[in-house]
């Protein structure tokens, strides 16, 4: 297996986040008391180099949706920039194949001896227009609260919430629904495997993937967002809710089921969920403008 750039490993530890000074090694007694260190997480840096990948590194989580989205932001064409210069800037985006880990939940059928999971489609806004997509990552945070009052003088404690969602847009004419992933396994193996099963969506991105910021997105807190939605609080639903969407266009090539603990690729599926009988030996073509 080869990658275009190194796979970066980080140790996840709450105590380590935000640390600014090196800390002394804990004593053996202290380590025994606090338990083993958190496992290393393998984060893909940049696009994959497609060369018959048989396995991922252990604890592989693929590319960071936030980092990939940021790498495709080039800014709008400026007043004194020629069209040729702007096109050249777009062509310099890090095009290639990317792997995004999806939140797929598997259930096991002991009679049929197989797992079943679905890659679910969702709806995100491009500007304010709904568009089919596959969600990569979601988060939200609170912006405080206030006391609101309606025209009749009835008051309510209102919370301000902001939701952020990163997604890959599906083509306008997407002619199949959620992709169902089926994986055969005997019960003994299934018991050990279930908590370790992960799905990586393989997507090719190129200069067409450069995101277009939504109109008025800056008004809602982030000018980079490609879409937004706003819900005004009411007495019955006292939540002031802003949703920001960060979407990229790309070509989905399929889904890889793998063992999170070992990195072993268990099976490969096409974008409609069909099991691939053979392993790909070369990169699918990525289109350019």
N, C-alpha and C positions, 0 to 999 in steps of 0.2 A: 504494500500500500504506500502510495506517495501522496503528499499534499503539496499544493502550490505554496503554501506558507505553513509554518510550524503550527502544530496544535499546542495551544497554551494551557498549562495546567495550573489551577489555583486551588488553594486549600480554603474551604469555606469555614469560617469561624467567626462568631459574633464578636469575640474579644479582639480579633485582628482588624476588623473594619474600623477605619478611622485612626488606627495606631500611627503615631508619628515618631516614636522612638523604639529602638530594638529592645526586646525583652530577654531576660536571662532564661536559660533552659530550665524547665520545671524539674524538680527532683523526681526520682523514681517513685517515691511515696506519693508525691503530688499527682503524677501521671496515673498511678493506680487508682487514686481517689476520684479523679475527674473522668477517667475512662479513656479509650483510644481516641486519637486525633481524627477529625473529620476526613473522609476519603477525598482524594484529589478529583477534581472535576475537569474533564477535557473539553475545552471550548474551541471550536473550529475558528481559526483566524483567516479570514479571506475565503475565496472560492476553493472548492475541491479540485484536485487534479485527477481527472477520471482515468483510472488505469487498472481496471479489474480489481476493485477494492473488495477484499475478502472479509475484512473485519475492521471495526473502528477501535480506537483506544478504549480501555476500560473507563466506565463512567462518562461516556461521551454524551454531550448535550447539543452538539451541532453548532451552527452559527447563532450569534445573538441577533434577534430581530431588530433591536434598538441600534446596535452598531452597524448592521447592514443598511438600515434605512438612512442613517446619518452619512454613510459613505457614498450614497447616491444623490445627496443634496448638493447641487452645484450653483444654486442661485439663478435668478432670472437673467435673461439677456439684457445687457445694459444699453443705455442710450448711444454710447460711442463704440459699441462692439459690433463688428460685422456678423452677418449670419454665418459665414464660414468659420469665424473664430468661435462663435457660440457652439456650432456643431462639433468643432474640434474638442471643446471642453466636455461636451456630452460623451464623445467617443472615448474619453479618458477615464470614464467610470469603471470600477473593477468588475467587468462583466465575467461571467463564468457560471459554474454549477455550485449551488449552495444547498446545504442540508439544514432543515429546520425541524426540531423535535416538536411533535404534535401531542396534545392532551387526549390520547385515545384510551378509552376504558375497555378492557377485555372481559368477557364472561366465558365460562367453560361449560360445554355440554358433555357430561360424562357418558351419555349414550352414543352420541355421534363422535366422541373422541376428538373434539376440536374446540379451539378458541374462536370467538367472533368479536370483532370490534368495528367501529364505523368512524370514518373521517367525515365529520359533519361540516356542512356548508352553513354559512351565516350571512347576514346582511350588514354591510357597512355603508356609510355615506361617502360619496365622492362629491365634494362641495356639500350640497344638501340632498343629492339624489341617491336613493338606495341602489346598491350594487352587490351582487353575489360575491362571496369571498370565502377564504379559509383562514380562520383566526390562528395566529401564531402565539400571541402573548397578550394578556390583559392585566391591567393594574388600576388602582384608584387611590385617591388620597382626599383628605378633608381640608377644606379651606375655612374652617370655623363655622360659626353659627350666628344667628340674629333672631330677634323677635319680630315677626311679621304680623300685619293686621289687615283685614279685608275692609271692603266699603261699609260693612255693617258693624265694624268695631270689634269683631271677633279676632282674637290674637292666637298665635301659635309659635312655638319654638322651631325655627327653620334651620336645617343644616345645609351647608354648601359642600357638594361632592363633585369631584372631577374624575371621570373615567377615561382611560387611555387604552386604545386597542390597536395592535399591529397585525396586519393581514396581507395575504397575497390575493390579488383580485382574480376572479375567474373570467374567462371570455364572455362576451355579451351573449353569445348563443352556446350555452353550456348544455349539451343534450343528454346528460345523465345526472342522477342524484348523488346522494352521499355514497362514498366508496366503502363497500363492506370488505373487511379483511378477515379471511378465514385461515387458521393455521392448525394443522393436525399435530396432536401430541398425546401419548398415552398418559393415563392418570398420574403415575408416579413422577413423570417428567413435568407434567402440567403443574403439579403442586409446587415444585421448586421454581418453575419458570415464571409463573404468573406475576409475582411482584417485581420481576426484572424486565418485563417486556416493554419495549419502547418503539415508537414509530418515527422515522425521519422522512420528511417530505423532500424530495430532490427537485429543485427548481433552477432553471437557468434564467439569469438576469443579464440585461445588456443596456445599451443606451436608451432603449424604449422604456426602461424601468425608472428613469429619472422622474421623481414625484412632482406633481404640479400642486403647489399650495392652494388651499381652498380660499375662496373669497371670504373676507371678514374673519378668517381664522385667528388673526392676531387679537381681535376683539375678545376672543374667548380664551386667551392665554398663551397661544403658541402659533406663530406665523408659519411654522413648518408643516402643520397638520394638513392632510389632503381632504379632510371632511370634518363636519361637526354637526352636533345636534344639541338642542337646549330644551330643558323641561323647567318651566316656571313653577315654583312652589304654590300649593293651595292649602287650605285648611285641612282637607282630607288627606292630602299627600304632601306633608311639609318638608319637602326636599328640593333644594335648588340644585338641579343636576345638569352638568355639562359633560358631553361625550365628545372626545377628540379621536379621530381616526388617522392612522398612519399606514397608508397602503402602497404597495408596489405591484406593478404589472410584471408578470413573468410567465414562462412556459413550465407547467408542471409535468415532470417526466415520470413520476411514480412515487411509490412509498416503500421504504425499506424497514422491515421488522428486524429488531436486533436485541441482543441480550445486554442490558445496561451494565451488568457487573463485569462481563468479559469482553464486550465489544463485538462478539460474534454476530455476523449478519445471518439471520435465520431464514429469511425469505425476502423476495423482491416482488412487488406488485405494480401493475400498470396504474395509470391515474383513475381508471374505473374500477380498480380492485381485483383485476384478473391476475392470478399467480403467474409469474414469469417462469418458464421451464428452464431457461438458460441464463447464465450470468452475462451482463453486458461486458464487452471487452474494449469498447472504445466509446468516446464521448458522443452523445447525441448532438446533432448540429445545433448551434445557437445562432439565431438569425440576427442580423444587424441591419441598420437602416441603409 
